[in-house]
Amino acid sequence: MTSLIDNNIDELIRRVRQYGAASELVFAAAYPPRETPNPVGKYMVAVNNTGVRKAQVFIGDTVGTGRRGRLYEASVTLRIYAPRNSGASALLRVSSLLYDALEACDDDGAIAEISLGEVAYENSLRTVYRDLRLKLQWLLSGEGAA
């Protein structure tokens, strides 16, 4: 199921990338196989699936061996890096635009929680960043017997 969850996350990010306000952002994997651009020239968003949890859900008031459906929760962190010559106030605006884009592109209602973290400094890239944290939920199996 983890690969299906990753596919769902990728699909959400694909929709966000096509959204008007977020179309200028550069998206990347959190730990890319190649070097990260240094200095950062554009606003860059590193997408990191930080955890997946499976919870039992009972549909139709059934408890016991006839359990049906499973709810999967994924925690995702989007780390937004600012270009080296921009300030924290511009990063605050861009991260807010990304927040709005995620809410607008949540076609399947997967976003259960969304929060913005504080602005911090990344020593290796010598720029500021801000984390946007998501908790996503999907009911991935149907009402068939487990």
C-alpha positions as CSV (number, residue, x, y, z in Angstrom):
1,M,0.0,0.0,0.0
2,T,2.9,2.4,0.5
3,S,3.5,2.6,-3.2
4,L,-0.2,3.5,-3.7
5,I,0.1,6.2,-1.1
6,D,3.2,7.5,-2.8
7,N,1.3,7.6,-6.1
8,N,-1.5,9.5,-4.4
9,I,0.9,12.0,-3.0
10,D,2.6,12.4,-6.4
11,E,-0.8,13.0,-8.0
12,L,-1.6,15.8,-5.4
13,I,1.8,17.4,-6.1
14,R,1.2,17.2,-9.9
15,R,-2.1,19.1,-9.5
16,V,-0.4,21.7,-7.3
17,R,2.3,22.2,-9.9
18,Q,-0.3,23.0,-12.5
19,Y,-2.1,25.4,-10.2
20,G,-1.6,29.1,-11.2
21,A,0.0,30.5,-8.1
22,A,2.3,27.5,-7.5
23,S,3.3,26.9,-11.1
24,E,6.6,28.9,-10.7
25,L,7.8,26.7,-7.8
26,V,10.4,24.0,-8.4
27,F,9.5,20.7,-6.8
28,A,12.1,18.0,-5.9
29,A,12.4,14.9,-3.8
30,A,13.6,15.5,-0.3
31,Y,16.8,13.4,-0.7
32,P,17.7,13.6,-4.4
33,P,20.2,11.3,-5.9
34,R,22.1,14.3,-7.3
35,E,23.4,17.5,-5.7
36,T,20.9,20.2,-4.8
37,P,21.4,23.5,-6.7
38,N,23.6,25.8,-4.6
39,P,22.9,28.6,-4.5
40,V,19.1,28.2,-4.7
41,G,18.0,30.3,-7.7
42,K,14.2,29.8,-7.4
43,Y,11.8,28.9,-4.7
44,M,12.3,25.2,-4.3
45,V,10.0,22.7,-2.6
46,A,11.4,19.4,-1.3
47,V,8.6,16.8,-0.8
48,N,9.2,14.3,1.9
49,N,6.9,11.4,2.9
50,T,7.8,11.3,6.6
51,G,5.5,8.4,7.7
52,V,2.6,6.1,6.9
53,R,0.2,4.7,9.4
54,K,-2.6,2.1,8.9
55,A,-5.7,2.3,11.0
56,Q,-8.6,-0.1,11.1
57,V,-12.0,1.3,10.1
58,F,-15.3,-0.5,10.6
59,I,-17.9,0.2,8.0
60,G,-21.5,-0.9,8.5
61,D,-21.2,-1.3,12.3
62,T,-19.2,-4.6,11.9
63,V,-16.6,-5.5,14.5
64,G,-14.5,-8.6,14.5
65,T,-13.5,-10.9,11.6
66,G,-15.8,-9.1,9.2
67,R,-13.8,-5.9,9.3
68,R,-14.1,-3.8,6.2
69,G,-12.0,-1.0,4.8
70,R,-8.7,0.5,6.0
71,L,-7.8,4.1,6.6
72,Y,-4.3,5.0,5.7
73,E,-2.6,8.2,7.1
74,A,0.5,9.7,5.5
75,S,2.5,12.5,7.0
76,V,4.2,14.7,4.4
77,T,6.6,17.6,4.8
78,L,7.0,20.2,2.1
79,R,10.2,22.2,2.8
80,I,10.1,25.5,0.9
81,Y,13.6,27.0,0.3
82,A,13.9,30.7,-0.7
83,P,16.3,31.9,-3.3
84,R,19.5,33.2,-1.7
85,N,18.8,36.9,-2.3
86,S,15.2,37.0,-1.1
87,G,13.9,37.7,2.4
88,A,11.8,35.9,4.9
89,S,8.8,38.0,4.2
90,A,8.7,36.8,0.5
91,L,9.1,33.2,1.8
92,L,6.1,33.8,4.0
93,R,4.0,34.9,1.1
94,V,5.1,32.0,-1.2
95,S,4.5,29.4,1.5
96,S,1.0,30.9,2.0
97,L,0.4,30.6,-1.7
98,L,1.5,26.9,-1.6
99,Y,-0.9,26.3,1.3
100,D,-3.8,27.8,-0.7
101,A,-2.8,25.8,-3.8
102,L,-2.8,22.5,-1.8
103,E,-6.3,23.2,-0.4
104,A,-7.6,24.1,-3.9
105,C,-6.1,21.0,-5.5
106,D,-7.3,18.5,-2.8
107,D,-9.8,16.9,-5.2
108,D,-10.2,13.7,-3.2
109,G,-10.5,15.4,0.2
110,A,-7.3,13.7,1.4
111,I,-5.9,16.6,3.5
112,A,-6.9,16.1,7.1
113,E,-4.5,18.6,8.6
114,I,-2.2,21.3,7.2
115,S,0.1,23.6,9.1
116,L,2.9,26.0,8.4
117,G,6.1,26.0,10.5
118,E,8.4,28.8,11.4
119,V,11.1,30.3,9.2
120,A,14.6,28.7,9.7
121,Y,18.0,28.9,8.2
122,E,19.6,26.1,6.2
123,N,23.4,26.2,6.7
124,S,24.4,23.9,3.8
125,L,22.3,25.9,1.2
126,R,22.8,29.2,3.0
127,T,19.2,30.2,2.7
128,V,16.0,30.4,4.7
129,Y,13.2,27.8,4.5
130,R,9.8,27.0,5.9
131,D,8.1,23.7,6.5
132,L,4.5,23.0,5.4
133,R,3.2,19.8,7.1
134,L,0.4,17.7,5.8
135,K,-1.5,14.8,7.2
136,L,-3.3,13.0,4.4
137,Q,-5.9,10.3,4.8
138,W,-7.2,7.8,2.3
139,L,-9.7,4.9,2.6
140,L,-7.9,2.6,0.2
141,S,-9.8,-0.7,0.4
142,G,-13.5,-1.1,-0.2
143,E,-16.2,-2.7,1.9
144,G,-15.2,-6.2,1.1
145,A,-14.3,-8.7,3.9
146,A,-10.7,-8.3,5.2
